[in-house]
Amino acid sequence: MTTTPSPLSGKTVVLIGGGTGIGLRVAQLAVDAGAQVVLGGRTTSKLEAAATQLGEAAHWFTVDTSDDDSVKAFFTNIPSVDALFTTAADYQVGSFREQSVEEAASPFTSKFWGQYRVVHAALDKLTPTASVVLMSGAASVRPPAAAAAYVAANAAIEGLGRGLAVELSPIRVNTVAPGTIDGHLWAQRPAEVREAAFTWSAENNVLGRVGNEDEIAQAVFYLFANTYTTGSTLYPDGGYALR
């Protein structure tokens, strides 16, 4: 019986934010598929631990996605990029009535412009068949609460993905927009906030539960590997829109 090789076998997969959470789960899938992975992030200890877990196929360099020079320096270490995914972001979420303009700008400053900066810096390293996956959130089209700026930032990321898919073709650019996920991000939030969000999500999607990081990583891996998907946004959110 002939085994079909993985489309990522022998490829270079770059994961900024790959030291923890969804990024690390994607890294493990990529390594299992025969890829070399390059992890990026701000915290050396997390990157070292992740690389140790992943084995010889993993390399890492520190990077701050809020800093142009840092992002440019990161990519000087990498000869070519076949797949790229960025989860690194640090922002505040709050209501339109209560947030200052500066606080409301944080999802744009970190999540939108951070990913924009990463893709722009990687341009000369992306192979003609490369796959770029951006990270937004299902709140872009299904706002769960009062958080207008956060909703708008996620929608902007999805628009960026569609625009880049046209401009950078044949490089493929897609976006993954998870719903509420039980994982690294929510583990850092207060227990009462986390439990309220998990309860609301489970009660308002078709599957009746929150997702997990492995499920989102599988969605990202699909967008890496499928060679006829570009300009799309994938919503792994338990079917919230069907309620």
Sequence and secondary structure as in RCSB ss.txt:
>XXXX:A:sequence
MTTTPSPLSGKTVVLIGGGTGIGLRVAQLAVDAGAQVVLGGRTTSKLEAAATQLGEAAHWFTVDTSDDDSVKAFF
TNIPSVDALFTTAADYQVGSFREQSVEEAASPFTSKFWGQYRVVHAALDKLTPTASVVLMSGAASVRPPAAAAAY
VAANAAIEGLGRGLAVELSPIRVNTVAPGTIDGHLWAQRPAEVREAAFTWSAENNVLGRVGNEDEIAQAVFYLFA
NTYTTGSTLYPDGGYALR
>XXXX:A:secstr
      TTTT EEEEETTTSHHHHHHHHHHHHTT EEEEEES HHHHHHHHHHH TTEEEEE  TT HHHHHHHH
HT S EEEEEE         TTTS HHHHHHIIIIIIHHHHHHHHHHGGGEEEEEEEEEE  GGGTS  SS HHH
HHHHHHHHHHHHHHHHHHTTSEEEEE   SEESHHHHTS HHHHHHHHHHHHHTSTTSS EEHHHHHHHHHHHHH
 TT  S EE  SSSGGG 
